[in-house]
Amino acid sequence: MSRWFRSELMEYVSLIVNEDAAHGCLADLGKMGVIQFTDLNPDLTPFQRRYVSFVKRCDELERKLRFFANECEKFDLPLESAGKGDYFVENP
């Protein structure tokens, strides 16, 4: 992981990436720890942004998982971990 120092030389660049390749490209840059984002739409509220529907879907899935975990607990059904999420992050 890289370190960010105030005196470290930085450069401001504009990165234009195809939407299909954006996830993989930004994931690789994030793993290297060499990127910082600037919000180009500071006047938009969080609910006016493009990704809001994805966040809502994640919230809904989390709610469903909590429900199933509570139901399994009620009936004393053992839950086994599927492992760490690192594998899924590294292999999209």
C-alpha positions, 0 to 999 in steps of 0.5 A: 500500500502506498503512503500519502505524504503532504510533500509527495509529488502529485499530479492532477489528471483526468481519466476517461475509461469505458464504463465496461472496463471502469470496474476492473481498471479502478479496482487495479488502481485501488489495489496499488493505492495510487488514486484519489478521486475528486467529485465533479458533481458536488452540487448533486445530493447522494440520491441524485447520483447514478449509482443510487439504485445499486446501493439500494439493491445492496441494502435490500440484499443485506436486509434479506441476508439478515432475515435468513440469518435470524431465521436460521438462528431461530431453528438452530441451523448452523451457518458456515462461512463461505470464506473471505470476500477477498477472492471475490474482490480480486476475481470479478 
